[in-house]
Amino acid sequence: MRHDRDILDEYAAMQRPPEYPALEVAYGLVVEDRASGFVGDVVRWNHEAITLRDRQQHLRYFTWKPGGFLFEGRPVTLVKPAVAPAAGTPRFTNSGSIAGDRAARVAVASRIWVEGRHDAELVEHIWGDDLRPLGIVVEPIHGANDLVEAVRVFEPAADRRLGVLLDHLVPGSKESRLAEEAQRDCEWLLVTGHPYIDVWAGIRPRVLGLDRWPDVPKGVDWKRGTCDALGVAMEGFWPMLRNKVTTYADLEPGLVGAVERLIDFVAD
């Protein structure tokens, strides 16, 4: 008796992962993440992740994965563009954008304010290559208590936009109340923020080989308590931590999304 099929071959075929057509990623390409249903256009990518932006300007980050996206209703595998030999290898900025021949502009009137020197240094460290061609200057403010008065003095306008990044911007916090008051009837101001008590906590602890940041008792300065728990001196810790961050993927998504919303707003 002749058998036209081999059961073992069929079983092996069933065990193979499905194959999906490859689609080169490109700016403006609209796709849907199959796992979450998030739909957006591609705004940047690097070797670790793809950034999508939806119609509400929300940003989400997705890893490269076989068949991970839908394009025109069909599952596809997004792949990095092939590099033409004559063009060389493109350089990515720390924020994940493709760096080009973009000269720095003279500073424009619009500004981004952040809480403190460390916040300003981290934003410059990751997004500086994106901000300089736009002429956007990042300035530190020392706490949110005087935010309402500072915004009034700045006088945001259509050609003088202001973006503010606040620490610990969570419902019911002092920061959220100040943000609401400052933005009232001021369309040229955008206040965003992250939920972390300090910008240090917006850095993923994995950059130091940690699973999580130490628990710091309430009432203890977070920076001081963290250094004490790690058994390190505060002096010199911040430059070391900042320099461990080499890409936006080393930051928590809540911080990355807040900063990129501000950049989009002030550069509009």
C-alpha positions, 0 to 999 in steps of 0.5 A: 500500500502506497502512502502519498504523505508522511505523517512525521513531515506533516507534524514537523510542518505543524511545529514550525512557526508561521512565516510572515511577509517582511515589510521595511519600516519607514517614517509615517508607515501606519501599522497596528500592534497585534498584541495590544491593538495600538494603531499608529504611524512610525515616528522613529526606530532603533536596534531595540524598538519601534515607536508608534504615535496614534491620533491622540499623539500618544507614543508607544514602543514595541520590540521587533517581533515576527508577525507582530504587526498588521499592515492593511489588515495582514500580519507582517514582520517589520524589518529595518531598512536595507542600507545602501552600500554607498550611503554607509551605516546611518547613525541613530541619536540616543532618542532613536531618531536617524541622525542627519546633516542637521545643523544647530539653529539659533535658539527660538523663543519656545522653551522646555522647562524641567525640574532641576539640573539633573532633569535638564542634563538627562533630556540633553543627553538623550534628546539633545541631537533632536532639540538643537536643530529645532533651536529649542532650549531646555531650562531647569526650574527649581521645583513646581511651587512657583510654576503659575507665576513663572508661566505668567511672566513667560507669557506663552504665545503661538510663536513662544510656546512653553512645555513643562516636565514635572516630577511626580505628576500623579492624580491628587498630587500638588504637582497635578494641581499646579499643572491644572492651574497653570494650563487654565486658559493657556493654549500655548502651554503644555505641562506633562510629567512622569509618576516618579518621585525623582528623575533618577527613578525614571531610569530603568534600574537594569542599567546598574544591574538591578531588578528594581530601585531600593525602597526609600522610607517616607520622609527620607530624601529619595536620592540620599536614601537610594545611595545609602541603600546601595552603599554608594556615595552621592558625590559622583553617583549622578554622572555615573548613572546618567552616562550608563543611559545610552538610549531612550530604551534605558528610560521608563516609557512614562518619562520618554512619552512625556518628553517627546510630547513636549518636543512635538508641542513646542516644535509644532 
